[in-house]
Amino acid sequence: MIPLITFIIGLIFGWIRSVRKNGTLFDHLQYSVVHGLAFGIIGLVVSIILIQLIQ
Protein backbone atom coordinates (compact mmCIF):
# COMPACT_ATOMS: atom_id res chain seq x y z
CA MET A 1 0.00 0.00 0.00
CA ILE A 2 2.88 2.35 0.75
CA PRO A 3 4.34 2.20 -2.80
CA LEU A 4 0.93 3.01 -4.32
CA ILE A 5 0.42 5.99 -2.04
CA THR A 6 3.92 7.33 -2.67
CA PHE A 7 3.45 6.81 -6.43
CA ILE A 8 0.29 8.93 -6.40
CA ILE A 9 2.00 11.60 -4.28
CA GLY A 10 4.85 11.61 -6.81
CA LEU A 11 2.40 12.04 -9.69
CA ILE A 12 0.83 15.05 -8.01
CA PHE A 13 4.20 16.53 -7.03
CA GLY A 14 5.57 16.16 -10.57
CA TRP A 15 2.48 17.71 -12.14
CA ILE A 16 2.65 20.72 -9.80
CA ARG A 17 6.36 21.14 -10.45
CA SER A 18 5.81 21.13 -14.21
CA VAL A 19 2.96 23.63 -13.97
CA ARG A 20 5.21 26.00 -12.02
CA LYS A 21 7.78 25.78 -14.83
CA ASN A 22 5.08 26.65 -17.42
CA GLY A 23 5.47 23.36 -19.29
CA THR A 24 3.29 21.89 -22.00
CA LEU A 25 0.91 18.96 -21.53
CA PHE A 26 3.67 16.51 -22.46
CA ASP A 27 5.98 18.13 -19.88
CA HIS A 28 3.26 17.70 -17.24
CA LEU A 29 2.87 14.03 -18.14
CA GLN A 30 6.60 13.34 -18.24
CA TYR A 31 7.32 15.09 -14.94
CA SER A 32 4.43 13.35 -13.20
CA VAL A 33 5.39 9.87 -14.43
CA VAL A 34 9.08 10.26 -13.60
CA HIS A 35 8.34 11.65 -10.14
CA GLY A 36 5.72 8.97 -9.59
CA LEU A 37 8.18 6.20 -10.43
CA ALA A 38 10.90 7.68 -8.24
CA PHE A 39 8.56 8.12 -5.28
CA GLY A 40 7.11 4.64 -5.87
CA ILE A 41 10.56 3.04 -5.75
CA ILE A 42 11.36 4.91 -2.56
CA GLY A 43 8.05 3.75 -1.10
CA LEU A 44 8.83 0.16 -2.12
CA VAL A 45 12.20 0.29 -0.36
CA VAL A 46 10.59 1.75 2.77
CA SER A 47 7.92 -0.95 2.66
CA ILE A 48 10.53 -3.73 2.39
CA ILE A 49 12.51 -2.27 5.29
CA LEU A 50 9.38 -2.06 7.45
CA ILE A 51 8.45 -5.66 6.65
CA GLN A 52 11.94 -6.82 7.60
CA LEU A 53 11.82 -4.88 10.88
CA ILE A 54 8.45 -6.36 11.83
CA GLN A 55 9.57 -9.97 11.31
mmJSON file of the N, C-alpha and C atoms, coordinates in Angstrom:
{"data_MODEL":{"atom_site":{
"group_PDB":["ATOM","ATOM","ATOM","ATOM","ATOM","ATOM","ATOM","ATOM","ATOM","ATOM","ATOM","ATOM","ATOM","ATOM","ATOM","ATOM","ATOM","ATOM","ATOM","ATOM","ATOM","ATOM","ATOM","ATOM","ATOM","ATOM","ATOM","ATOM","ATOM","ATOM","ATOM","ATOM","ATOM","ATOM","ATOM","ATOM","ATOM","ATOM","ATOM","ATOM","ATOM","ATOM","ATOM","ATOM","ATOM","ATOM","ATOM","ATOM","ATOM","ATOM","ATOM","ATOM","ATOM","ATOM","ATOM","ATOM","ATOM","ATOM","ATOM","ATOM","ATOM","ATOM","ATOM","ATOM","ATOM","ATOM","ATOM","ATOM","ATOM","ATOM","ATOM","ATOM","ATOM","ATOM","ATOM","ATOM","ATOM","ATOM","ATOM","ATOM","ATOM","ATOM","ATOM","ATOM","ATOM","ATOM","ATOM","ATOM","ATOM","ATOM","ATOM","ATOM","ATOM","ATOM","ATOM","ATOM","ATOM","ATOM","ATOM","ATOM","ATOM","ATOM","ATOM","ATOM","ATOM","ATOM","ATOM","ATOM","ATOM","ATOM","ATOM","ATOM","ATOM","ATOM","ATOM","ATOM","ATOM","ATOM","ATOM","ATOM","ATOM","ATOM","ATOM","ATOM","ATOM","ATOM","ATOM","ATOM","ATOM","ATOM","ATOM","ATOM","ATOM","ATOM","ATOM","ATOM","ATOM","ATOM","ATOM","ATOM","ATOM","ATOM","ATOM","ATOM","ATOM","ATOM","ATOM","ATOM","ATOM","ATOM","ATOM","ATOM","ATOM","ATOM","ATOM","ATOM","ATOM","ATOM","ATOM","ATOM","ATOM","ATOM","ATOM","ATOM","ATOM"],
"id":[1,2,3,4,5,6,7,8,9,10,11,12,13,14,15,16,17,18,19,20,21,22,23,24,25,26,27,28,29,30,31,32,33,34,35,36,37,38,39,40,41,42,43,44,45,46,47,48,49,50,51,52,53,54,55,56,57,58,59,60,61,62,63,64,65,66,67,68,69,70,71,72,73,74,75,76,77,78,79,80,81,82,83,84,85,86,87,88,89,90,91,92,93,94,95,96,97,98,99,100,101,102,103,104,105,106,107,108,109,110,111,112,113,114,115,116,117,118,119,120,121,122,123,124,125,126,127,128,129,130,131,132,133,134,135,136,137,138,139,140,141,142,143,144,145,146,147,148,149,150,151,152,153,154,155,156,157,158,159,160,161,162,163,164,165],
"type_symbol":["N","C","C","N","C","C","N","C","C","N","C","C","N","C","C","N","C","C","N","C","C","N","C","C","N","C","C","N","C","C","N","C","C","N","C","C","N","C","C","N","C","C","N","C","C","N","C","C","N","C","C","N","C","C","N","C","C","N","C","C","N","C","C","N","C","C","N","C","C","N","C","C","N","C","C","N","C","C","N","C","C","N","C","C","N","C","C","N","C","C","N","C","C","N","C","C","N","C","C","N","C","C","N","C","C","N","C","C","N","C","C","N","C","C","N","C","C","N","C","C","N","C","C","N","C","C","N","C","C","N","C","C","N","C","C","N","C","C","N","C","C","N","C","C","N","C","C","N","C","C","N","C","C","N","C","C","N","C","C","N","C","C","N","C","C"],
"label_atom_id":["N","CA","C","N","CA","C","N","CA","C","N","CA","C","N","CA","C","N","CA","C","N","CA","C","N","CA","C","N","CA","C","N","CA","C","N","CA","C","N","CA","C","N","CA","C","N","CA","C","N","CA","C","N","CA","C","N","CA","C","N","CA","C","N","CA","C","N","CA","C","N","CA","C","N","CA","C","N","CA","C","N","CA","C","N","CA","C","N","CA","C","N","CA","C","N","CA","C","N","CA","C","N","CA","C","N","CA","C","N","CA","C","N","CA","C","N","CA","C","N","CA","C","N","CA","C","N","CA","C","N","CA","C","N","CA","C","N","CA","C","N","CA","C","N","CA","C","N","CA","C","N","CA","C","N","CA","C","N","CA","C","N","CA","C","N","CA","C","N","CA","C","N","CA","C","N","CA","C","N","CA","C","N","CA","C","N","CA","C","N","CA","C"],
"label_alt_id":[null,null,null,null,null,null,null,null,null,null,null,null,null,null,null,null,null,null,null,null,null,null,null,null,null,null,null,null,null,null,null,null,null,null,null,null,null,null,null,null,null,null,null,null,null,null,null,null,null,null,null,null,null,null,null,null,null,null,null,null,null,null,null,null,null,null,null,null,null,null,null,null,null,null,null,null,null,null,null,null,null,null,null,null,null,null,null,null,null,null,null,null,null,null,null,null,null,null,null,null,null,null,null,null,null,null,null,null,null,null,null,null,null,null,null,null,null,null,null,null,null,null,null,null,null,null,null,null,null,null,null,null,null,null,null,null,null,null,null,null,null,null,null,null,null,null,null,null,null,null,null,null,null,null,null,null,null,null,null,null,null,null,null,null,null],
"label_comp_id":["MET","MET","MET","ILE","ILE","ILE","PRO","PRO","PRO","LEU","LEU","LEU","ILE","ILE","ILE","THR","THR","THR","PHE","PHE","PHE","ILE","ILE","ILE","ILE","ILE","ILE","GLY","GLY","GLY","LEU","LEU","LEU","ILE","ILE","ILE","PHE","PHE","PHE","GLY","GLY","GLY","TRP","TRP","TRP","ILE","ILE","ILE","ARG","ARG","ARG","SER","SER","SER","VAL","VAL","VAL","ARG","ARG","ARG","LYS","LYS","LYS","ASN","ASN","ASN","GLY","GLY","GLY","THR","THR","THR","LEU","LEU","LEU","PHE","PHE","PHE","ASP","ASP","ASP","HIS","HIS","HIS","LEU","LEU","LEU","GLN","GLN","GLN","TYR","TYR","TYR","SER","SER","SER","VAL","VAL","VAL","VAL","VAL","VAL","HIS","HIS","HIS","GLY","GLY","GLY","LEU","LEU","LEU","ALA","ALA","ALA","PHE","PHE","PHE","GLY","GLY","GLY","ILE","ILE","ILE","ILE","ILE","ILE","GLY","GLY","GLY","LEU","LEU","LEU","VAL","VAL","VAL","VAL","VAL","VAL","SER","SER","SER","ILE","ILE","ILE","ILE","ILE","ILE","LEU","LEU","LEU","ILE","ILE","ILE","GLN","GLN","GLN","LEU","LEU","LEU","ILE","ILE","ILE","GLN","GLN","GLN"],
"label_asym_id":["A","A","A","A","A","A","A","A","A","A","A","A","A","A","A","A","A","A","A","A","A","A","A","A","A","A","A","A","A","A","A","A","A","A","A","A","A","A","A","A","A","A","A","A","A","A","A","A","A","A","A","A","A","A","A","A","A","A","A","A","A","A","A","A","A","A","A","A","A","A","A","A","A","A","A","A","A","A","A","A","A","A","A","A","A","A","A","A","A","A","A","A","A","A","A","A","A","A","A","A","A","A","A","A","A","A","A","A","A","A","A","A","A","A","A","A","A","A","A","A","A","A","A","A","A","A","A","A","A","A","A","A","A","A","A","A","A","A","A","A","A","A","A","A","A","A","A","A","A","A","A","A","A","A","A","A","A","A","A","A","A","A","A","A","A"],
"label_entity_id":["1","1","1","1","1","1","1","1","1","1","1","1","1","1","1","1","1","1","1","1","1","1","1","1","1","1","1","1","1","1","1","1","1","1","1","1","1","1","1","1","1","1","1","1","1","1","1","1","1","1","1","1","1","1","1","1","1","1","1","1","1","1","1","1","1","1","1","1","1","1","1","1","1","1","1","1","1","1","1","1","1","1","1","1","1","1","1","1","1","1","1","1","1","1","1","1","1","1","1","1","1","1","1","1","1","1","1","1","1","1","1","1","1","1","1","1","1","1","1","1","1","1","1","1","1","1","1","1","1","1","1","1","1","1","1","1","1","1","1","1","1","1","1","1","1","1","1","1","1","1","1","1","1","1","1","1","1","1","1","1","1","1","1","1","1"],
"label_seq_id":[1,1,1,2,2,2,3,3,3,4,4,4,5,5,5,6,6,6,7,7,7,8,8,8,9,9,9,10,10,10,11,11,11,12,12,12,13,13,13,14,14,14,15,15,15,16,16,16,17,17,17,18,18,18,19,19,19,20,20,20,21,21,21,22,22,22,23,23,23,24,24,24,25,25,25,26,26,26,27,27,27,28,28,28,29,29,29,30,30,30,31,31,31,32,32,32,33,33,33,34,34,34,35,35,35,36,36,36,37,37,37,38,38,38,39,39,39,40,40,40,41,41,41,42,42,42,43,43,43,44,44,44,45,45,45,46,46,46,47,47,47,48,48,48,49,49,49,50,50,50,51,51,51,52,52,52,53,53,53,54,54,54,55,55,55],
"pdbx_PDB_ins_code":[null,null,null,null,null,null,null,null,null,null,null,null,null,null,null,null,null,null,null,null,null,null,null,null,null,null,null,null,null,null,null,null,null,null,null,null,null,null,null,null,null,null,null,null,null,null,null,null,null,null,null,null,null,null,null,null,null,null,null,null,null,null,null,null,null,null,null,null,null,null,null,null,null,null,null,null,null,null,null,null,null,null,null,null,null,null,null,null,null,null,null,null,null,null,null,null,null,null,null,null,null,null,null,null,null,null,null,null,null,null,null,null,null,null,null,null,null,null,null,null,null,null,null,null,null,null,null,null,null,null,null,null,null,null,null,null,null,null,null,null,null,null,null,null,null,null,null,null,null,null,null,null,null,null,null,null,null,null,null,null,null,null,null,null,null],
"Cartn_x":[0.815,0.0,0.867,1.986,2.879,3.398,3.858,4.336,3.255,2.018,0.93,0.673,0.656,0.415,1.547,2.799,3.922,3.961,3.519,3.451,2.46,1.307,0.287,0.772,1.437,1.999,3.041,3.853,4.849,4.218,3.111,2.402,1.941,1.346,0.835,1.981,3.038,4.199,4.831,4.985,5.573,4.706,3.39,2.481,2.575,2.559,2.647,3.975,5.047,6.362,6.429,5.815,5.806,4.94,3.827,2.955,3.693,4.459,5.214,6.285,6.777,7.779,7.15,5.818,5.076,5.333,5.241,5.469,4.218,4.409,3.294,2.635,1.6,0.914,1.869,2.722,3.669,4.698,5.089,5.977,5.293,4.015,3.264,3.223,2.947,2.871,4.226,5.268,6.598,7.062,6.914,7.32,6.536,5.238,4.43,4.799,5.042,5.392,6.766,7.729,9.078,9.082,8.416,8.343,7.556,6.497,5.719,6.546,7.327,8.176,9.239,9.861,10.896,10.31,9.191,8.56,8.072,7.575,7.111,8.238,9.399,10.556,11.003,11.012,11.361,10.352,9.073,8.046,8.193,8.605,8.828,9.976,11.048,12.196,11.785,11.049,10.587,9.684,8.823,7.921,8.698,9.705,10.526,11.262,11.804,12.507,11.549,10.348,9.38,8.98,8.803,8.449,9.573,10.813,11.944,12.06,11.752,11.824,10.724,9.574,8.449,8.722,9.346,9.569,10.7],
"Cartn_y":[-1.19,0.0,1.265,1.192,2.352,2.745,1.792,2.202,2.868,2.405,3.006,4.445,4.651,5.992,6.931,6.469,7.33,7.584,6.607,6.808,7.926,7.9,8.93,10.294,10.342,11.6,12.123,11.219,11.61,12.152,11.533,12.04,13.476,13.708,15.052,16.044,15.645,16.526,16.889,15.899,16.16,17.068,16.864,17.705,19.16,19.361,20.716,21.364,20.604,21.144,21.569,20.789,21.125,22.355,22.46,23.627,24.899,24.825,26.001,26.419,25.465,25.785,26.152,26.281,26.65,25.666,24.372,23.358,23.072,22.318,21.895,20.666,20.152,18.964,17.775,17.624,16.511,16.663,17.895,18.128,17.72,18.077,17.698,16.182,15.485,14.028,13.4,13.909,13.341,13.575,14.786,15.089,14.234,14.104,13.351,11.873,11.287,9.865,9.618,10.453,10.26,10.434,11.466,11.655,10.521,10.077,8.97,7.703,7.383,6.196,6.323,7.488,7.684,7.553,8.203,8.122,6.705,6.018,4.645,3.699,3.874,3.041,3.31,4.574,4.915,4.294,4.364,3.751,2.247,1.609,0.165,-0.209,0.549,0.292,0.469,1.528,1.748,0.612,0.158,-0.947,-2.231,-2.536,-3.729,-3.633,-2.458,-2.268,-2.451,-1.905,-2.064,-3.521,-4.241,-5.663,-6.445,-6.127,-6.819,-6.491,-5.271,-4.883,-5.537,-5.758,-6.361,-7.838,-8.525,-9.967,-10.227],
"Cartn_z":[0.0,0.0,0.0,0.684,0.751,-0.633,-1.47,-2.799,-3.652,-3.542,-4.315,-3.865,-2.572,-2.038,-2.437,-2.304,-2.673,-4.18,-4.983,-6.427,-6.772,-6.148,-6.399,-5.925,-4.77,-4.281,-5.266,-5.816,-6.81,-8.083,-8.513,-9.691,-9.473,-8.319,-8.01,-7.9,-7.205,-7.029,-8.37,-9.259,-10.574,-11.427,-11.363,-12.137,-11.665,-10.358,-9.804,-10.174,-10.11,-10.448,-11.916,-12.8,-14.214,-14.501,-13.785,-13.97,-13.554,-12.481,-12.015,-13.008,-13.814,-14.831,-16.167,-16.211,-17.418,-18.565,-18.275,-19.293,-20.106,-21.166,-22.001,-21.372,-22.036,-21.525,-21.445,-22.463,-22.455,-21.335,-21.024,-19.884,-18.585,-18.443,-17.24,-17.092,-18.185,-18.14,-17.823,-18.459,-18.242,-16.806,-16.307,-14.938,-13.943,-14.16,-13.203,-13.206,-14.377,-14.434,-13.817,-14.136,-13.596,-12.084,-11.589,-10.142,-9.48,-10.13,-9.593,-9.464,-10.49,-10.429,-9.347,-9.261,-8.244,-6.838,-6.599,-5.283,-5.009,-6.03,-5.866,-5.483,-6.097,-5.753,-4.327,-3.931,-2.556,-1.589,-1.935,-1.103,-1.019,-2.113,-2.115,-1.191,-1.238,-0.355,1.103,1.4,2.769,3.216,2.344,2.665,2.957,2.161,2.387,3.718,4.015,5.287,6.462,6.363,7.447,7.634,6.556,6.654,7.33,6.981,7.6,9.09,9.468,10.882,11.7,11.102,11.827,12.088,11.152,11.309,12.201],
"occupancy":[1.0,1.0,1.0,1.0,1.0,1.0,1.0,1.0,1.0,1.0,1.0,1.0,1.0,1.0,1.0,1.0,1.0,1.0,1.0,1.0,1.0,1.0,1.0,1.0,1.0,1.0,1.0,1.0,1.0,1.0,1.0,1.0,1.0,1.0,1.0,1.0,1.0,1.0,1.0,1.0,1.0,1.0,1.0,1.0,1.0,1.0,1.0,1.0,1.0,1.0,1.0,1.0,1.0,1.0,1.0,1.0,1.0,1.0,1.0,1.0,1.0,1.0,1.0,1.0,1.0,1.0,1.0,1.0,1.0,1.0,1.0,1.0,1.0,1.0,1.0,1.0,1.0,1.0,1.0,1.0,1.0,1.0,1.0,1.0,1.0,1.0,1.0,1.0,1.0,1.0,1.0,1.0,1.0,1.0,1.0,1.0,1.0,1.0,1.0,1.0,1.0,1.0,1.0,1.0,1.0,1.0,1.0,1.0,1.0,1.0,1.0,1.0,1.0,1.0,1.0,1.0,1.0,1.0,1.0,1.0,1.0,1.0,1.0,1.0,1.0,1.0,1.0,1.0,1.0,1.0,1.0,1.0,1.0,1.0,1.0,1.0,1.0,1.0,1.0,1.0,1.0,1.0,1.0,1.0,1.0,1.0,1.0,1.0,1.0,1.0,1.0,1.0,1.0,1.0,1.0,1.0,1.0,1.0,1.0,1.0,1.0,1.0,1.0,1.0,1.0],
"B_iso_or_equiv":[0.0,0.0,0.0,0.0,0.0,0.0,0.0,0.0,0.0,0.0,0.0,0.0,0.0,0.0,0.0,0.0,0.0,0.0,0.0,0.0,0.0,0.0,0.0,0.0,0.0,0.0,0.0,0.0,0.0,0.0,0.0,0.0,0.0,0.0,0.0,0.0,0.0,0.0,0.0,0.0,0.0,0.0,0.0,0.0,0.0,0.0,0.0,0.0,0.0,0.0,0.0,0.0,0.0,0.0,0.0,0.0,0.0,0.0,0.0,0.0,0.0,0.0,0.0,0.0,0.0,0.0,0.0,0.0,0.0,0.0,0.0,0.0,0.0,0.0,0.0,0.0,0.0,0.0,0.0,0.0,0.0,0.0,0.0,0.0,0.0,0.0,0.0,0.0,0.0,0.0,0.0,0.0,0.0,0.0,0.0,0.0,0.0,0.0,0.0,0.0,0.0,0.0,0.0,0.0,0.0,0.0,0.0,0.0,0.0,0.0,0.0,0.0,0.0,0.0,0.0,0.0,0.0,0.0,0.0,0.0,0.0,0.0,0.0,0.0,0.0,0.0,0.0,0.0,0.0,0.0,0.0,0.0,0.0,0.0,0.0,0.0,0.0,0.0,0.0,0.0,0.0,0.0,0.0,0.0,0.0,0.0,0.0,0.0,0.0,0.0,0.0,0.0,0.0,0.0,0.0,0.0,0.0,0.0,0.0,0.0,0.0,0.0,0.0,0.0,0.0],
"pdbx_formal_charge":[null,null,null,null,null,null,null,null,null,null,null,null,null,null,null,null,null,null,null,null,null,null,null,null,null,null,null,null,null,null,null,null,null,null,null,null,null,null,null,null,null,null,null,null,null,null,null,null,null,null,null,null,null,null,null,null,null,null,null,null,null,null,null,null,null,null,null,null,null,null,null,null,null,null,null,null,null,null,null,null,null,null,null,null,null,null,null,null,null,null,null,null,null,null,null,null,null,null,null,null,null,null,null,null,null,null,null,null,null,null,null,null,null,null,null,null,null,null,null,null,null,null,null,null,null,null,null,null,null,null,null,null,null,null,null,null,null,null,null,null,null,null,null,null,null,null,null,null,null,null,null,null,null,null,null,null,null,null,null,null,null,null,null,null,null],
"auth_seq_id":[1,1,1,2,2,2,3,3,3,4,4,4,5,5,5,6,6,6,7,7,7,8,8,8,9,9,9,10,10,10,11,11,11,12,12,12,13,13,13,14,14,14,15,15,15,16,16,16,17,17,17,18,18,18,19,19,19,20,20,20,21,21,21,22,22,22,23,23,23,24,24,24,25,25,25,26,26,26,27,27,27,28,28,28,29,29,29,30,30,30,31,31,31,32,32,32,33,33,33,34,34,34,35,35,35,36,36,36,37,37,37,38,38,38,39,39,39,40,40,40,41,41,41,42,42,42,43,43,43,44,44,44,45,45,45,46,46,46,47,47,47,48,48,48,49,49,49,50,50,50,51,51,51,52,52,52,53,53,53,54,54,54,55,55,55],
"auth_comp_id":["MET","MET","MET","ILE","ILE","ILE","PRO","PRO","PRO","LEU","LEU","LEU","ILE","ILE","ILE","THR","THR","THR","PHE","PHE","PHE","ILE","ILE","ILE","ILE","ILE","ILE","GLY","GLY","GLY","LEU","LEU","LEU","ILE","ILE","ILE","PHE","PHE","PHE","GLY","GLY","GLY","TRP","TRP","TRP","ILE","ILE","ILE","ARG","ARG","ARG","SER","SER","SER","VAL","VAL","VAL","ARG","ARG","ARG","LYS","LYS","LYS","ASN","ASN","ASN","GLY","GLY","GLY","THR","THR","THR","LEU","LEU","LEU","PHE","PHE","PHE","ASP","ASP","ASP","HIS","HIS","HIS","LEU","LEU","LEU","GLN","GLN","GLN","TYR","TYR","TYR","SER","SER","SER","VAL","VAL","VAL","VAL","VAL","VAL","HIS","HIS","HIS","GLY","GLY","GLY","LEU","LEU","LEU","ALA","ALA","ALA","PHE","PHE","PHE","GLY","GLY","GLY","ILE","ILE","ILE","ILE","ILE","ILE","GLY","GLY","GLY","LEU","LEU","LEU","VAL","VAL","VAL","VAL","VAL","VAL","SER","SER","SER","ILE","ILE","ILE","ILE","ILE","ILE","LEU","LEU","LEU","ILE","ILE","ILE","GLN","GLN","GLN","LEU","LEU","LEU","ILE","ILE","ILE","GLN","GLN","GLN"],
"auth_asym_id":["A","A","A","A","A","A","A","A","A","A","A","A","A","A","A","A","A","A","A","A","A","A","A","A","A","A","A","A","A","A","A","A","A","A","A","A","A","A","A","A","A","A","A","A","A","A","A","A","A","A","A","A","A","A","A","A","A","A","A","A","A","A","A","A","A","A","A","A","A","A","A","A","A","A","A","A","A","A","A","A","A","A","A","A","A","A","A","A","A","A","A","A","A","A","A","A","A","A","A","A","A","A","A","A","A","A","A","A","A","A","A","A","A","A","A","A","A","A","A","A","A","A","A","A","A","A","A","A","A","A","A","A","A","A","A","A","A","A","A","A","A","A","A","A","A","A","A","A","A","A","A","A","A","A","A","A","A","A","A","A","A","A","A","A","A"],
"auth_atom_id":["N","CA","C","N","CA","C","N","CA","C","N","CA","C","N","CA","C","N","CA","C","N","CA","C","N","CA","C","N","CA","C","N","CA","C","N","CA","C","N","CA","C","N","CA","C","N","CA","C","N","CA","C","N","CA","C","N","CA","C","N","CA","C","N","CA","C","N","CA","C","N","CA","C","N","CA","C","N","CA","C","N","CA","C","N","CA","C","N","CA","C","N","CA","C","N","CA","C","N","CA","C","N","CA","C","N","CA","C","N","CA","C","N","CA","C","N","CA","C","N","CA","C","N","CA","C","N","CA","C","N","CA","C","N","CA","C","N","CA","C","N","CA","C","N","CA","C","N","CA","C","N","CA","C","N","CA","C","N","CA","C","N","CA","C","N","CA","C","N","CA","C","N","CA","C","N","CA","C","N","CA","C","N","CA","C","N","CA","C","N","CA","C"],
"pdbx_PDB_model_num":[1,1,1,1,1,1,1,1,1,1,1,1,1,1,1,1,1,1,1,1,1,1,1,1,1,1,1,1,1,1,1,1,1,1,1,1,1,1,1,1,1,1,1,1,1,1,1,1,1,1,1,1,1,1,1,1,1,1,1,1,1,1,1,1,1,1,1,1,1,1,1,1,1,1,1,1,1,1,1,1,1,1,1,1,1,1,1,1,1,1,1,1,1,1,1,1,1,1,1,1,1,1,1,1,1,1,1,1,1,1,1,1,1,1,1,1,1,1,1,1,1,1,1,1,1,1,1,1,1,1,1,1,1,1,1,1,1,1,1,1,1,1,1,1,1,1,1,1,1,1,1,1,1,1,1,1,1,1,1,1,1,1,1,1,1]
}}}
